[in-house]
Amino acid sequence: MTKEETIASLMLFIEKADRLAGSAFVKNAISGSGVNLTWSIGKPVTVTRKGPDQENIDAFVLTFRFFIQDNEPISLRKFAHVFQSSFVLPQDTLDFDRVRTYVNAFLDSATMFELGGRISHRELMEVFIYGGLSHANRLKKEKYDEWMANGLLAPFIQNEFVVVLFEILNAVVYIKNRSEIVLKRIQV
């Protein structure tokens, strides 16, 4: 990777991370996100989700996909090349690798949901993004529709999706902060 390519990748990562961090999704998640479960004798149980609305989620995921889709130069997998370049200090590389390892471990860990088997955070994220939001994958779309058809389950699993997005966002923001330090060092 040339110095110019490294700088361009760092700048793109920082730009997209800033867009996510300043989004309405983040503002609404921070101001109160979760699930309310109410019931009383003789009345049906109601479950509602609070936090980012569908428009906030759609807008967030549009940019979020830069960090998870390997056809993007700043996906966490491809961005590793930036942190392996000769312009980056070994400690920066270690920090990046540590965060990326954490993200993968988190995504591969189990959620609280067991629907025909334990659902991982990665599966949940992929079903929502590639089945619910973009409808790119038929099997994921079928699974998403099945999950959303369950009125009691849907708000809980939607909330877990918000949690997954936020957890990965935290890692992206950490990498963005490291990227700003690296960029300043390279541009001197």
Secondary structure, 3 states (H helix, E strand, C coil): CCHHHHHHHHHHHHHHHHHHHCCHHHHHHHHCCEEEEECCCCCCCEEEEECCCHHHHHHHHHHHHHHCCCCCCCCHHHHHHHHCCCCCCHHHHHHHHHHHHHHHHHHHCEEEEECCCEEEHHHHHHHHHHHHHCCCCHHHHHHHHHHHHCCCHHHHHHHHHHHHHHHHHHHHHHHHHHHHHHHHHHHC
